[in-house]
Amino acid sequence: MKQTLNTSWNGNMQFDALVGDHHVIMDASPEVGGSNAGARPKALMLASLAGCTGMDVISILKKMRVEPKTFNIKIEAELTEEHPKHYTSMHLIYEFSGEGLEEDKLKKAIELSQERYCGVSAVYRKAMELTYEIRILEME
């Protein structure tokens, strides 16, 4: 299966990637010639991972008849200081709140995402260490 994506230069340091029917604007900071009009490409790697595993986890939890009130994924990533700057590790923090959440079901959904379903995790795991933790937050 082949997938194609087109990215156009908008001038200066800005690029527009057409992802399906959606425009994703990428830009650099003013210090390096950009105008801060979009996300940085490396940061989008983190967003891709969070979106991929997040969709898996919600889908799996729905099948388990578990619906959190809130669900958030934070990613802490270590970046090299020398060029080419790249991530050497990523730590995902899955945060849930809701009534009657069972940690074993949350863990099972995350494990299935990380080990079986999330293609972004599969690729990143080949290049760096991926770890995660689960936090069940008090409802406010």
C-alpha positions as CSV (number, residue, x, y, z in Angstrom):
1,M,0.0,0.0,0.0
2,K,1.5,3.3,-1.1
3,Q,0.7,6.7,0.5
4,T,1.6,10.0,-1.0
5,L,1.8,13.4,0.6
6,N,2.5,16.8,-1.0
7,T,4.3,19.6,0.9
8,S,4.6,23.1,-0.7
9,W,7.0,25.9,0.2
10,N,5.1,29.1,1.2
11,G,8.2,31.3,1.3
12,N,10.8,32.0,4.0
13,M,10.8,28.9,6.2
14,Q,7.1,28.0,6.0
15,F,5.8,24.8,4.4
16,D,2.2,23.6,3.9
17,A,1.6,19.8,4.0
18,L,-1.7,18.6,2.5
19,V,-2.6,15.6,4.7
20,G,-5.7,14.2,3.3
21,D,-8.1,17.2,3.2
22,H,-6.2,19.1,5.9
23,H,-3.5,21.7,5.7
24,V,-0.7,21.4,8.2
25,I,1.4,24.5,8.3
26,M,5.0,24.1,9.5
27,D,7.3,27.1,10.2
28,A,10.5,28.0,12.0
29,S,11.0,30.6,14.7
30,P,12.0,34.2,13.8
31,E,15.5,33.6,15.1
32,V,16.2,31.2,12.1
33,G,14.2,33.0,9.4
34,G,10.6,31.9,10.1
35,S,7.6,33.7,11.3
36,N,6.3,31.2,13.8
37,A,3.2,30.6,11.7
38,G,3.1,26.9,12.3
39,A,4.3,23.9,14.2
40,R,7.9,22.7,14.1
41,P,8.3,19.4,12.1
42,K,10.0,17.6,15.0
43,A,7.2,18.6,17.4
44,L,4.7,17.1,14.9
45,M,6.5,13.7,15.5
46,L,5.4,13.9,19.1
47,A,1.8,14.9,18.1
48,S,1.7,12.0,15.6
49,L,2.6,9.6,18.3
50,A,0.1,11.0,20.8
51,G,-2.7,11.0,18.2
52,C,-1.9,7.4,17.0
53,T,-1.8,5.8,20.4
54,G,-4.6,8.0,21.8
55,M,-7.0,6.9,19.0
56,D,-6.1,3.2,19.7
57,V,-6.6,3.5,23.4
58,I,-10.0,5.2,23.1
59,S,-11.1,2.6,20.6
60,I,-10.0,-0.3,22.7
61,L,-11.5,1.2,25.9
62,K,-14.9,1.7,24.2
63,K,-14.9,-2.0,23.3
64,M,-14.2,-2.7,27.0
65,R,-17.1,-0.4,27.8
66,V,-14.8,2.0,29.6
67,E,-15.2,5.7,29.0
68,P,-13.0,8.1,30.8
69,K,-14.3,11.6,31.5
70,T,-10.9,13.1,30.4
71,F,-8.0,11.6,28.6
72,N,-4.7,13.4,28.0
73,I,-1.3,12.3,26.7
74,K,1.8,14.2,27.5
75,I,5.1,13.3,25.9
76,E,8.5,14.1,27.3
77,A,11.2,13.6,24.7
78,E,15.0,13.9,24.9
79,L,16.6,15.7,22.0
80,T,20.3,15.7,21.0
81,E,22.2,19.0,21.2
82,E,24.3,18.3,18.0
83,H,23.1,18.2,14.4
84,P,21.3,16.4,13.1
85,K,19.2,17.0,16.2
86,H,17.0,14.0,16.8
87,Y,15.0,12.4,19.6
88,T,16.8,9.7,21.6
89,S,13.9,8.7,23.9
90,M,10.2,9.5,24.4
91,H,8.2,9.0,27.6
92,L,4.4,9.0,27.3
93,I,2.3,10.0,30.3
94,Y,-1.3,8.8,29.8
95,E,-3.6,10.8,32.1
96,F,-7.2,9.7,32.8
97,S,-10.0,10.8,35.0
98,G,-13.4,9.4,35.5
99,E,-15.6,7.3,37.8
100,G,-14.7,3.7,38.4
101,L,-11.7,3.5,36.1
102,E,-9.8,0.2,36.5
103,E,-6.1,0.6,36.0
104,D,-5.7,-3.0,34.6
105,K,-8.1,-2.2,31.8
106,L,-6.3,1.1,31.0
107,K,-3.0,-0.7,31.1
108,K,-4.3,-3.4,28.7
109,A,-5.5,-0.8,26.2
110,I,-2.2,1.0,26.3
111,E,-0.2,-2.2,25.9
112,L,-2.3,-3.2,22.9
113,S,-1.7,0.2,21.3
114,Q,2.0,0.2,22.0
115,E,2.7,-3.4,21.1
116,R,0.2,-4.2,18.4
117,Y,-1.7,-1.3,16.8
118,C,0.1,2.0,16.8
119,G,2.3,2.2,13.7
120,V,4.0,5.4,14.9
121,S,5.1,3.6,18.1
122,A,6.4,0.7,16.0
123,V,8.6,2.9,13.9
124,Y,9.8,5.1,16.8
125,R,10.6,2.0,18.9
126,K,13.1,0.9,16.3
127,A,15.0,4.3,16.6
128,M,14.8,5.1,20.3
129,E,13.6,4.1,23.8
130,L,9.8,4.5,24.3
131,T,8.4,4.3,27.8
132,Y,5.1,5.1,29.4
133,E,3.2,5.6,32.6
134,I,-0.4,5.8,33.6
135,R,-1.9,8.5,35.9
136,I,-5.4,8.4,37.2
137,L,-6.3,11.9,38.2
138,E,-8.9,13.0,40.7
139,M,-12.0,14.4,39.1
140,E,-12.6,18.1,39.9
